[in-house]
Amino acid sequence: MPTPPLRLLPWTTPEGKPCYLSTDSGHSRLSQLADDIEAAQVDSGEEVLAGARTVLADRKAGERAVRFASVRASEALADLLRIAGSRGERVADGGSRLR
């Protein structure tokens, strides 16, 4: 019987190392939690993007505002790239439930 592929989770260890889940079902409690966190990260990324666009469109925005928007956008992009990588791996492996 083949071993189920590992799922990259949307969080890391306290040391910053990736966390993986091994499960036969994409409907386990931990899988559902990961799905919920990914959905929240996507929502947050959309909000950060809207805020960054507003700041960048404001010619009077100061350096601190632009820097803050850039830092938050970088954080959101890192989250979204992790989600995309995790989902891409699951699709390549035959897929589990994707949102």
C-alpha positions, 0 to 999 in steps of 0.5 A: 500500500503506497504511503500518502504524500505529506502535506505542507502546513501553513505554519512552521515550528518555533525554529522556523522549519516547515511542518508537514501532515501525513494523513489518508484523508483531506478531511481530518481535523488537522487538514480542516484547520490547515484549510481554514488557516490558508483561507484566512491567509488568502483573505488577509493577503487581499486586505493587505494588497488593497491597503498597499495599493492605497498607500502607493497611490497616495503621493503624500504617503510618507516613508514609514507608511510605504515601508509598513505596506511593503513589509506587510505585502512581503509577509502576505506574499510569503504566506500565499506562495507557501499555500500555492506550493502546498496546493500544487504538491497536492494536485501533482499527487492526485489531489485532496480537497482544494478550495 
